[in-house]
């Protein structure tokens, strides 16, 4: 991949076990508050709130929304074993996105065969994710498709069930 910058090494260090270390958790909490407020934050920076599968309490974390062909998507840059992915699956896809306001949403997992263009777009809008994915921004879709099964992608749709 050719990544050798200090930022790349720092980012990899913060997630070296596939989970955020203490520093990354603190930075994620700060980012979650910042993204949720919408102040000086682009519209695709959001805070995901999902019910913790063990605690039953809301869990918040910062994510980047990918806009692609009229849809909105969330990507797990650390793969399928992240807590937020497990929590979303346990919650049946029910969650809330926050950016200036609360938006109840339903997250539906995108089939593996459809993920490559979304992962490619994700690298365009989420530069902080680049150290975590095994392909470069300009990689051909076929190369991305080879690893797409390792990175869950969820389509974001409004939750019209009326419950929050």
Backbone as CSV, one residue per row, in Angstrom:
resi,resn,N_x,N_y,N_z,CA_x,CA_y,CA_z,C_x,C_y,C_z
1,UNK,0.815,-1.205,0.000,0.000,0.000,0.000,0.846,1.251,0.000
2,UNK,2.036,1.219,0.546,2.898,2.374,0.486,2.600,3.432,1.529
3,UNK,1.796,3.115,2.532,1.505,4.088,3.576,2.657,4.101,4.564
4,UNK,3.291,5.256,4.767,4.349,5.330,5.754,4.344,6.649,6.506
5,UNK,3.286,7.390,6.403,3.230,8.674,7.088,3.027,8.471,8.590
6,UNK,3.358,9.482,9.358,3.152,9.427,10.806,1.679,9.258,11.146
7,UNK,0.830,9.955,10.405,-0.608,9.861,10.677,-1.105,8.432,10.461
8,UNK,-0.634,7.814,9.394,-1.022,6.437,9.107,-0.585,5.523,10.255
9,UNK,0.660,5.655,10.681,1.179,4.800,11.756,0.425,5.048,13.065
10,UNK,0.112,6.303,13.350,-0.635,6.624,14.564,-2.031,6.015,14.503
11,UNK,-2.692,6.162,13.380,-4.035,5.610,13.231,-4.027,4.097,13.387
12,UNK,-3.084,3.433,12.751,-2.974,1.971,12.883,-2.707,1.591,14.339
13,UNK,-1.854,2.357,15.041,-1.553,2.077,16.437,-2.805,2.192,17.305
14,UNK,-3.633,3.205,17.041,-4.831,3.416,17.853,-5.831,2.270,17.711
15,UNK,-5.739,1.499,16.639,-6.669,0.397,16.382,-5.917,-0.911,16.119
16,UNK,-4.746,-1.073,16.686,-3.887,-2.203,16.329,-4.491,-3.563,16.633
17,UNK,-5.401,-3.669,17.586,-6.039,-4.950,17.902,-7.366,-5.123,17.168
18,UNK,-7.690,-4.172,16.291,-8.993,-4.199,15.640,-10.061,-3.493,16.450
19,UNK,-9.677,-2.998,17.600,-10.578,-2.234,18.465,-9.842,-0.960,18.872
20,UNK,-10.584,0.087,19.206,-9.909,1.330,19.592,-9.203,1.186,20.941
21,UNK,-7.977,1.733,21.013,-7.297,1.760,22.311,-7.853,2.939,23.114
22,UNK,-7.294,3.184,24.292,-7.822,4.235,25.174,-7.830,5.598,24.483
23,UNK,-6.734,5.934,23.798,-6.667,7.231,23.121,-7.750,7.336,22.049
24,UNK,-7.926,6.294,21.273,-8.935,6.316,20.212,-10.340,6.434,20.813
25,UNK,-10.592,5.763,21.939,-11.918,5.860,22.571,-12.207,7.295,23.009
26,UNK,-11.205,7.962,23.590,-11.390,9.361,24.013,-11.657,10.240,22.790
27,UNK,-10.844,10.076,21.755,-11.040,10.878,20.539,-12.380,10.585,19.893
28,UNK,-12.821,9.332,19.924,-14.129,8.980,19.364,-15.263,9.641,20.138
29,UNK,-15.137,9.711,21.466,-16.175,10.376,22.265,-16.265,11.863,21.909
30,UNK,-15.110,12.483,21.782,-15.084,13.905,21.412,-15.689,14.087,20.021
31,UNK,-15.292,13.240,19.083,-15.831,13.336,17.719,-17.324,13.069,17.688
32,UNK,-17.808,12.136,18.491,-19.244,11.837,18.508,-20.046,13.066,18.930
33,UNK,-19.567,13.774,19.941,-20.249,14.996,20.386,-20.176,16.049,19.281
34,UNK,-19.006,16.218,18.700,-18.810,17.195,17.631,-19.692,16.877,16.428
35,UNK,-19.667,15.647,15.946,-20.446,15.269,14.761,-21.938,15.426,15.021
36,UNK,-22.395,15.038,16.215,-23.817,15.147,16.543,-24.282,16.591,16.553
37,UNK,-23.422,17.497,17.004,-23.808,18.904,17.088,-24.001,19.520,15.709
38,UNK,-23.245,19.019,14.747,-23.311,19.582,13.403,-22.554,20.885,13.250
39,UNK,-21.954,21.377,14.332,-21.216,22.635,14.277,-19.854,22.409,13.638
40,UNK,-19.592,23.148,12.585,-18.323,23.045,11.871,-18.003,21.608,11.471
41,UNK,-19.040,20.855,11.166,-18.874,19.462,10.742,-19.625,19.269,9.430
42,UNK,-18.964,18.702,8.429,-19.668,18.436,7.169,-20.885,17.553,7.404
43,UNK,-21.843,17.628,6.529,-23.090,16.876,6.667,-22.923,15.375,6.658
44,UNK,-21.833,14.879,6.110,-21.657,13.421,6.086,-20.961,12.901,7.348
45,UNK,-20.588,13.766,8.272,-20.071,13.353,9.569,-21.265,13.223,10.507
46,UNK,-21.501,12.053,11.025,-22.662,11.810,11.880,-22.243,11.032,13.124
47,UNK,-23.133,11.045,14.091,-22.988,10.183,15.255,-24.065,9.117,15.159
48,UNK,-23.638,7.871,15.244,-24.568,6.745,15.267,-24.875,6.421,16.711
49,UNK,-26.150,6.315,17.032,-26.576,5.850,18.352,-27.306,4.536,18.138
50,UNK,-26.871,3.521,18.850,-27.500,2.211,18.753,-27.538,1.621,20.164
51,UNK,-28.540,0.822,20.436,-28.653,0.202,21.747,-27.583,-0.870,21.916
52,UNK,-26.870,-0.794,23.025,-25.845,-1.792,23.314,-26.475,-3.152,23.525
53,UNK,-25.950,-4.158,22.907,-26.542,-5.495,22.979,-26.413,-6.108,24.371
54,UNK,-25.436,-5.691,25.139,-25.253,-6.215,26.500,-25.818,-5.277,27.555
55,UNK,-25.514,-3.985,27.402,-25.904,-3.014,28.426,-27.344,-2.552,28.287
56,UNK,-27.867,-2.570,27.065,-29.206,-2.028,26.830,-29.235,-0.513,26.796
57,UNK,-28.072,0.114,26.969,-27.979,1.578,26.961,-27.555,2.053,25.579
58,UNK,-27.909,3.289,25.238,-27.459,3.826,23.955,-25.937,3.959,23.908
59,UNK,-25.369,3.564,22.797,-23.939,3.679,22.551,-23.786,4.626,21.372
60,UNK,-22.891,5.604,21.489,-22.693,6.602,20.437,-21.284,6.530,19.889
61,UNK,-21.150,6.692,18.578,-19.833,6.748,17.968,-19.892,7.538,16.675
62,UNK,-18.756,8.156,16.318,-18.723,8.954,15.086,-18.515,8.050,13.866
63,UNK,-19.241,8.357,12.811,-19.095,7.639,11.540,-19.216,8.628,10.391
64,UNK,-18.886,8.153,9.212,-19.005,8.942,7.991,-20.042,8.289,7.101
65,UNK,-20.991,9.078,6.637,-22.020,8.579,5.726,-21.496,8.683,4.293
66,UNK,-21.673,7.608,3.558,-21.321,7.576,2.141,-22.604,7.815,1.352
67,UNK,-22.587,8.819,0.497,-23.710,9.070,-0.414,-23.327,8.482,-1.758
68,UNK,-24.177,7.588,-2.271,-23.861,6.925,-3.542,-25.164,6.586,-4.261
69,UNK,-25.296,7.086,-5.475,-26.450,6.815,-6.334,-27.779,6.964,-5.594
70,UNK,-27.914,8.057,-4.861,-29.160,8.383,-4.184,-29.362,7.694,-2.847
71,UNK,-28.437,6.844,-2.439,-28.559,6.161,-1.160,-27.525,6.650,-0.171
72,UNK,-27.756,6.325,1.092,-26.800,6.641,2.159,-26.337,5.325,2.783
73,UNK,-25.044,5.277,3.139,-24.462,4.038,3.628,-23.475,4.311,4.756
74,UNK,-23.344,3.333,5.652,-22.336,3.349,6.701,-21.422,2.151,6.486
75,UNK,-20.132,2.355,6.709,-19.126,1.318,6.484,-18.377,1.059,7.782
76,UNK,-18.107,-0.202,8.062,-17.266,-0.563,9.200,-15.838,-0.748,8.720
77,UNK,-15.007,0.248,8.961,-13.611,0.201,8.497,-12.790,-0.846,9.232
78,UNK,-13.301,-1.319,10.373,-12.562,-2.311,11.151,-13.127,-3.721,11.005
79,UNK,-14.102,-3.888,10.129,-14.618,-5.222,9.870,-15.861,-5.577,10.657
80,UNK,-16.225,-6.864,10.611,-17.500,-7.308,11.163,-17.524,-7.488,12.675
81,UNK,-16.385,-7.500,13.321,-16.357,-7.780,14.748,-16.378,-6.535,15.626
82,UNK,-16.645,-5.385,15.036,-16.719,-4.163,15.837,-18.016,-4.166,16.639
83,UNK,-17.968,-3.504,17.780,-19.158,-3.463,18.635,-20.337,-2.812,17.942
84,UNK,-20.091,-1.741,17.179,-21.239,-1.068,16.578,-21.935,-1.981,15.577
85,UNK,-21.188,-2.766,14.822,-21.809,-3.690,13.866,-22.600,-4.761,14.616
86,UNK,-22.009,-5.313,15.653,-22.724,-6.331,16.443,-23.977,-5.745,17.092
87,UNK,-23.871,-4.504,17.588,-25.034,-3.861,18.206,-26.139,-3.594,17.188
88,UNK,-25.760,-3.127,15.998,-26.763,-2.871,14.954,-27.475,-4.169,14.580
89,UNK,-26.716,-5.228,14.422,-27.329,-6.524,14.083,-28.263,-6.984,15.189
90,UNK,-27.839,-6.845,16.454,-28.670,-7.264,17.585,-29.925,-6.411,17.714
91,UNK,-29.836,-5.152,17.292,-30.987,-4.231,17.375,-31.896,-4.344,16.154
92,UNK,-31.646,-5.301,15.291,-32.485,-5.462,14.105,-32.363,-4.293,13.139
93,UNK,-31.217,-3.596,13.192,-30.992,-2.475,12.284,-31.528,-1.145,12.771
94,UNK,-32.204,-1.133,13.898,-32.748,0.134,14.423,-31.639,0.947,15.070
95,UNK,-31.578,2.214,14.707,-30.554,3.104,15.240,-31.014,4.540,15.062
96,UNK,-30.176,5.460,15.489,-30.435,6.892,15.322,-29.160,7.515,14.778
97,UNK,-29.312,8.375,13.773,-28.203,9.193,13.300,-28.410,10.588,13.834
98,UNK,-27.325,11.205,14.271,-27.409,12.573,14.780,-26.443,13.463,14.022
99,UNK,-26.974,14.559,13.560,-26.208,15.658,12.973,-27.167,16.848,13.015
100,UNK,-27.057,17.609,14.068,-27.953,18.731,14.397,-29.313,18.270,14.913
101,UNK,-29.808,17.146,14.443,-31.073,16.606,14.942,-30.986,15.083,14.965
102,UNK,-31.951,14.474,15.625,-32.009,13.012,15.708,-32.851,12.475,14.559
103,UNK,-32.329,11.467,13.893,-33.046,10.833,12.797,-33.106,9.328,13.040
104,UNK,-34.279,8.807,13.444,-34.400,7.353,13.573,-34.226,6.701,12.202
105,UNK,-33.396,5.667,12.156,-33.100,5.007,10.885,-33.156,3.489,11.046
106,UNK,-33.255,2.828,9.898,-33.116,1.374,9.801,-31.874,1.109,8.962
107,UNK,-30.984,0.297,9.478,-29.764,-0.054,8.761,-29.910,-1.475,8.235
108,UNK,-29.725,-1.625,6.930,-29.835,-2.928,6.275,-28.493,-3.271,5.675
109,UNK,-28.018,-4.478,5.957,-26.717,-4.878,5.458,-26.749,-5.059,3.946
110,UNK,-25.768,-4.485,3.293,-25.644,-4.555,1.834,-24.998,-5.891,1.471
111,UNK,-25.543,-6.595,0.480,-24.928,-7.853,0.053,-23.477,-7.627,-0.396
112,UNK,-22.643,-8.598,-0.141,-21.212,-8.501,-0.448,-20.980,-8.106,-1.902
113,UNK,-21.739,-8.666,-2.819,-21.544,-8.409,-4.252,-21.773,-6.947,-4.632
114,UNK,-22.444,-6.176,-3.770,-22.757,-4.774,-4.064,-21.865,-3.784,-3.309
115,UNK,-20.915,-4.269,-2.535,-20.138,-3.394,-1.653,-18.979,-2.661,-2.317
116,UNK,-18.364,-3.216,-3.337,-17.121,-2.633,-3.882,-17.239,-1.153,-4.229
117,UNK,-18.248,-0.714,-4.989,-18.305,0.720,-5.304,-18.548,1.593,-4.067
118,UNK,-19.224,1.035,-3.075,-19.476,1.787,-1.842,-18.192,1.923,-1.025
119,UNK,-17.409,0.860,-0.981,-16.123,0.927,-0.284,-15.172,1.887,-0.996
120,UNK,-15.203,1.876,-2.316,-14.365,2.798,-3.091,-14.757,4.241,-2.782
121,UNK,-16.042,4.520,-2.768,-16.540,5.869,-2.466,-16.199,6.254,-1.026
122,UNK,-16.268,5.288,-0.127,-15.958,5.527,1.284,-14.553,6.102,1.446
123,UNK,-13.594,5.572,0.724,-12.235,6.097,0.829,-12.136,7.534,0.338
124,UNK,-13.021,7.937,-0.565,-13.029,9.320,-1.034,-13.487,10.288,0.051
125,UNK,-14.454,9.860,0.874,-15.061,10.776,1.843,-14.580,10.567,3.276
126,UNK,-13.852,9.487,3.529,-13.390,9.178,4.888,-11.883,8.926,4.890
127,UNK,-11.089,9.985,4.769,-9.635,9.785,4.715,-9.063,9.085,5.944
128,UNK,-9.686,9.233,7.078,-9.206,8.564,8.285,-9.328,7.053,8.227
129,UNK,-10.136,6.556,7.316,-10.319,5.110,7.170,-9.249,4.470,6.298
130,UNK,-8.539,5.262,5.534,-7.585,4.717,4.559,-6.556,3.765,5.159
131,UNK,-6.011,4.049,6.349,-5.035,3.105,6.902,-5.619,1.742,7.269
132,UNK,-6.932,1.645,7.376,-7.564,0.411,7.845,-8.016,-0.516,6.724
133,UNK,-8.021,-0.036,5.511,-8.509,-0.837,4.394,-7.341,-1.278,3.519
134,UNK,-7.360,-2.516,3.039,-6.216,-3.072,2.316,-6.192,-2.747,0.822
135,UNK,-6.705,-1.590,0.460,-6.654,-1.159,-0.936,-6.554,0.359,-0.960
136,UNK,-6.011,0.884,-2.045,-5.842,2.324,-2.195,-7.060,2.939,-2.859
137,UNK,-7.149,4.255,-2.777,-8.288,4.986,-3.356,-8.514,4.662,-4.819
138,UNK,-7.459,4.538,-5.592,-7.614,4.308,-7.024,-7.705,2.848,-7.416
139,UNK,-7.854,1.967,-6.448,-7.887,0.529,-6.747,-9.069,0.189,-7.648
140,UNK,-8.880,-0.758,-8.570,-9.997,-1.191,-9.409,-11.054,-1.914,-8.569
141,UNK,-12.300,-1.829,-9.014,-13.400,-2.452,-8.277,-13.177,-3.942,-8.058
142,UNK,-12.543,-4.616,-9.004,-12.294,-6.061,-8.857,-11.405,-6.338,-7.649
143,UNK,-10.414,-5.495,-7.424,-9.531,-5.664,-6.268,-10.297,-5.429,-4.969
144,UNK,-11.155,-4.418,-4.968,-11.956,-4.116,-3.784,-12.957,-5.239,-3.527
145,UNK,-13.550,-5.768,-4.585,-14.525,-6.849,-4.452,-13.914,-8.080,-3.784
146,UNK,-12.616,-8.295,-4.002,-11.939,-9.444,-3.404,-11.926,-9.404,-1.879
147,UNK,-12.004,-8.208,-1.284,-11.967,-8.087,0.178,-13.273,-7.542,0.757
148,UNK,-14.260,-7.309,-0.076,-15.509,-6.667,0.356,-16.232,-7.426,1.463
149,UNK,-16.113,-8.730,1.493,-16.800,-9.517,2.522,-16.287,-9.196,3.918
150,UNK,-15.085,-8.640,4.015,-14.471,-8.333,5.322,-14.918,-6.996,5.896
151,UNK,-15.714,-6.208,5.130,-16.093,-4.868,5.567,-17.592,-4.664,5.430
152,UNK,-18.343,-4.820,6.536,-19.789,-4.629,6.469,-20.160,-3.217,6.011
153,UNK,-21.192,-3.152,5.195,-21.743,-1.894,4.714,-23.245,-1.960,4.970
154,UNK,-23.797,-0.879,5.495,-25.222,-0.828,5.808,-25.880,0.317,5.055
155,UNK,-27.000,0.023,4.416,-27.819,1.068,3.793,-28.608,1.752,4.900
156,UNK,-28.688,3.072,4.824,-29.407,3.878,5.806,-30.750,4.283,5.198
157,UNK,-31.826,3.903,5.857,-33.165,4.301,5.437,-33.895,4.898,6.632
158,UNK,-34.810,5.833,6.389,-35.593,6.378,7.497,-36.386,5.276,8.177
159,UNK,-36.492,5.352,9.507,-37.323,4.382,10.246,-38.717,4.970,10.341
160,UNK,-39.593,4.417,9.586,-40.962,4.939,9.536,-41.898,4.209,10.480
161,UNK,-41.345,3.445,11.407,-42.185,2.664,12.333,-42.857,3.543,13.388
162,UNK,-42.368,4.786,13.527,-42.973,5.694,14.486,-42.361,5.610,15.868
163,UNK,-41.578,4.577,16.131,-40.920,4.462,17.437,-39.493,4.965,17.328
164,UNK,-38.993,5.535,18.403,-37.607,6.044,18.408,-36.728,5.171,19.208
